[in-house]
Every structure is written in structure tokens, then in C-alpha cells.
């Protein structure tokens, strides 16, 4: 994939401007990275902090993740410059807001500097558990439905990128955060080769190449956006699972090598459908009780569970006969 995904869009047609020249900045440069537990927010912030420090800047970093592995909010403040006094970014002072999840990006918009702040956001939508209180078929998920086009009016410059899909096409969905690092890198005055060196130090050794590919893909996406190759009016979000009254059967896809036996899914399953087997890998023990609420998928910190709602294929001839 050499250019922007068809499902990605620029919130502004104008080129992405550097938030500030890191070599000339008098005030600290403020970068706020936000997302959901398991997405790699901390890795993004540590890579940026390491790179800024390697260039001789004073760096302050503050992060909060707490219960993030259970689907909670994660955010990290990174400030660097000739002199930095505080590790936290005041509201309205973030030069760049990087969001790995759409609703989290909207939640932190008040921290973006009005008039000049840059908003870079994955269109990934992770529906939190409290959106699934009604687990019955047909229940509507409660989640922010603002589109990139609607957000445009509230930011000086912004980019909505389907980074998760782009990373998946590279073969590793978890590299979505590195796609966003690639986009972020175009707004800072650090050479691409230095970013790649930083990434190689922080990602698992076996994933270095796919992460470098993801980084370059994020940079090329911005380059295409500068040329107007992404249509702002399309502005779609990544698909969000919807519920309907149509009959379905639930099928759980569990990747054993990803399961870490944390049993979060087992303990928090509302219907008590899951268990750890003899190998301490999660499995669906009572499929007849599963409602397909997807809480196990949403809370799994290792992305080991995928819930599929399989709907029966209706024979067109039989259906026509029934109508007659």
C-alpha cells in the first residue's frame, strides 16, 4: 500500500505544517498522545521522548494508564524544548494531539491549541463496555457518532487516518500506532532515519520490519494528503459493529498463541460463557448462553478474541415461496 487508504481522509485540505521547528522553539513543544489500553500509547510517547532527548532537548513526560489493560483510557504528555518546567500540558496548549482511537481523540480536543494545533487521529472505534449495558439482540451501541467532517470546524488542522486498516494490510494490526507515528513525524523537525532508529529500539525485534513499513506508510499518507489525494468530503470512520433483530449465531475466534491466560474475559463475561481450558487458553464453554455482546473482545488486552455474528443465508427461492 503506497498511498492513503480509501477509508482515510484529511480534515483539512491544506498541507500539514510543522507545529514548530524543534531546533528553533523557544517554548516547549507539547505533544499529547491518547488512546485505549493495549493500543501502544506509551510506546509512542517513549519513542518520541527518547528521540527528543537524543537531540539534546530537555524532556518531561507524564502518563496515566492505571486499569488500561481492562479497556481504560491511556494518555501521555510529552513536552520537550530548551527548558521544560512541568511534565503536564495545560488545557488548550497541546501543539499536536495524536489519538489512537476516535472517541478518545474527541474527548481530548479541548487540550488542543486553538488556531494552530494539529489533530492526528485513527478512525478506529473501540466501543467501551458501558456502551453494551443492553446485551439483547437489536440493542443499539452507545458511542460517539461525530464524523471527521463535523470535527473539522473545531480544529485548525486535522487528519483522520484509518491506521488500523492500513496496518492490517501490512500484516500486523498492532502496528497502527506506528502508522500514526509516521504521520506525527512529518510535523516535527527530526530526520526520518532518526525516527526509524528510535522505533527499532522500542518495538519487538521480530516486528522491526513491519513497523518500519508502517512508519513509512504513515509518512507517505501525509505526503499524499498534501497533494490533495485524500478527499475530505468522504471522511468515513472505521465500521462500528451494529446490532439488529435478524437471527444470528455467535462464533468466537480465539487465537491461542495470543491468549495470556489473564482470564479477564472469563471473569467479566456477563453470561459466564467462557472458561480457561487445560492449556489455560480461553474458550467458549457454553455457546448457547452467549448473546454476542462482544465484551470479551473489547476487554481482551491481547486482541486474542474476535466475536463473529453469523447470519443464516436465506435461499431466495424459498423466501419467495414463503411470501407467496
N, C-alpha and C positions, 0 to 999 in steps of 0.2 A: 504494500500500500504506500504509494508515494505522495499522495496529497490528502486533503481533508476528506473525512467521511461524509457521505451524502447526508447523514443524520447529524452533522455538526453545523454550527452557524456562528457567525460573528455578530455580536450585539451592536457593533459599530462598524461602519464601512471604512472609517479612517484607519491608517496604519497604527500598529501598536508602537507607542513611543516609550523609550526608556523612562522609568519612573524618576530616575536621577542617575547622573553619571557617578558611579561609585568612587571614581578617582577624584572627583571634584566636590562631592557632597560636603556641606558644612554641618548640616544636621543629620542625625541618624536616619538611615533608611529603614522603614518599618514594613515588614512582610508578615502577614497573618495567614497561617495555614490551618484549615478546619476540615473536619470530616467525621466519620463514624469509626468506632473501634474495628481494627482489622484491616483498614484501608491503607495504612502506611503513612499516616500524617507525620508521625515522629521521625520516620526515616527522611522524609522530605526536608523537615526543619533541621535535622542534624547535618544532612549533606550541605545545605545552604550555609549553616553556621560554620562548618568546617572550612568551606571554601572561602568565606569572608575572612575568617581568622588567618588562613594561609596567605592571604594578601596583605596582612598587616593591620587589619581593622580591629578595633575593639568590638567585641560581640557580646550581647546579652540575649539569653534565651529563656523563655518561661513556657512551661507546658502543663496541661491538665488532662489526664486520661482516666484516672480512677477506675470506675467499673466499665471501662470502654469495651472490654472483651465480651461484655454482655449486650453489646449494641449501643452503648452510650456515646455521647458526644466527646470528641477529642479536638483540642485546639492547641496551637503552639505559636507563641510570639517570637519573632526573630528580629532583633534590632542590631544594626552594625553601622559604624562610622568612625571618624577620628576620635570621638569620645561619646560614650553612652552611659547615662546615669541610671536609668531604670530599665528593668527587663520586660515591662509590660507596655503595650501600646494603648494609649488613651482612645476613647471612642471618637471617631471622626479623624483619626490620624494615621490610619494604615495607608501606605503608598500602594501596596498590592495586596489583594485578598485572593488567595488560592483555595478553592473549595473542591474537595474530592467527592462531595455529594450535594445534590441540588438544594434540598431543603436547608441543609446546614449553611450553604452559601447565602441563601436568603436571610437566614437568622442573623448572620454576622454583617450584613450590608451596612448597618449604622456605623460600623467601625471604619468603613472606607472613607478616605479623604474626599470630600465633595469638590467637584470641579477638576480633579486631576487623578483620582485614584483609579487603578486598573483592577478589573474583576475577571478572574480566570476560573472557570467552573466546569467540572464534569457534569454531564446531564444524567449521570447515574442517580437513580432514585431508590433509596433503601427505606422501605416502609417500616417505621418503628412499631414495636409491639403494641403500644397503646392505640394504634390505628386498627387493631384487629380484635377489639373487645367483643364484637358480634361475629362469632365464628360460623354462623349458619350460612348455607348456600344462598347467594343473592345479596349478601351484605356488602355495602359499599365501603371501600377502604378510605379512611380519613387521612388525607395527605395534601400538602400544598400543591395547587394546580396552576400557579403562575407560570407563564411561558417566558422564554428569553425575550420575546418581543415586548412583553409587559415590563420586564425588569429594565429594559433599555433606558426608559425615562428616568431611572433612579441612579444611573452610573455615568461617569464621564466617559469611560471606555471599558468595554467588556467583551468577553469571548466565552461562548458556551461550546464545549467540545465533548463529543461522545468518546471520551478517552477509554472507557471500559470496553466498548466495542472495538475500537482501534487496537487495543492491547490484545483482545481475544483473537483478532485476526492475525496477530503476530505469534499466537500460540500460548500466551500466558496472560490471562485476565488480570492477574495481580500486578502487572506492570503498568496499570492505568495511572498510578501516581507518578511514574517516571515520564509518561506522556505529558503530564501536566508540568513536570519539572522542565521538560523541553520547551514548553510554551513560556514558562516563567523565565527561563534563561535568556530569552530574547528581550526581556525588559530590564536586564541588569548588565553592567559593563564588565562581565567576566568572559574570557575566551571559552569557546565550546569545548576545546580539548581539556581545559581545567575542570569543567563540569563533568566530563566523562571520567576523568581521573577520580573525582570525588565519588561518583556513583560506583565505580569499580571497587572502592574501599568500603562501601556500605551495603551493597546488595550481596546475596549469597553467591559464592564463586561459580556455581553451576548455572547461574542465571545472568551472568555478566553480559553475554552477547545479546540476549533478548532484551535486556534492559537498555543497552546502548542503542539497539534498534528503536525501542520505544522513545527514548530521548530524542533521537534524530527525527522521528516521525512527528513528535510534538513541535519541534522547531520548523519542520517543513510545512506543518499545518498553518502556523503563523505566517510563514512566507507566502503561502497561497492566499491567506486571508488579506494580506497586504495588497495583493494583486486583484482583490475583489473576487476571488474564486469561490468564496462561500457566500451563499445567498442569505442575507439577513432575514428576508421575509419567510423563509422556510422554518427556521427556529423550532425544530421538534425536540421533544425530550425523549430520553430512553423510555421504552414501554414500561408501564406500571401494570402489574397483574390486576385484573379486574375480576369481580365475582359475578356470577349470573345464576339464574334459576335453572338453566339447562342441566340435564343429568350428566354426571361425570363420575369417573373412578379415580381414586388417588393412587399415584405411583411415586415412591420415593427413590431417588437416585443417590446412593451413598458411595462416595469414593473412599474405600478403606484406608489407602495409604495417606490420606489427608486427615483422617479422624485421629485426634489426640487423646481420646478416652476421657475428656473433661466431664462428660455426662450432663452438660448444661441442657442439651436438648431433652434428655430423659427426665430431668427434674422439673423442667418448666413446661413440658407438654401438657396442655390443659386436659386432654383426654386420656393421658397415661398410656399412649400407644407404643412408646419406644422403650428399648432396653439396650444394655450392652451385652453382646454375645460372649462366648467363651474367650474370644480373642480381644475382648473389650473394645469392640467396634460397634457403633450404633447400628441398630436395625429396627425395622418396623415389626413389632411383635403382634399387634392386634390391628390389622388393616381395616377391619370392619368398623372400628371406632374412630378412625381418622377422618376429620372433616376437611382436611386440606387448608387449614388456616395459615400455614407457612411459618408459624412461629419458630419452629426448629430451624428452618432455612435462614430466617432473619437473624437468629441469635447465634448461629454457629460461627465461632471466631475463626475457623479454618476453612470456611466455604466447602465443607465436606458433604453437605446435604443440598439436594435440589428437589423441589416438590413439583410434580407434573400432574395437572388435572386433565386426564384423558377423556375426551368426549366420544361417545359411540358414533360410528359412521352410519348414517341413515341411508338405506337403499332408496334411491329416488323413485323407482317403480313402485315399491311397496308403500312409500309415503303418498304417492299419487293415488294408489288404490284405496288407501285409508281415507283420503279426502273425499273420494267418490262415495 
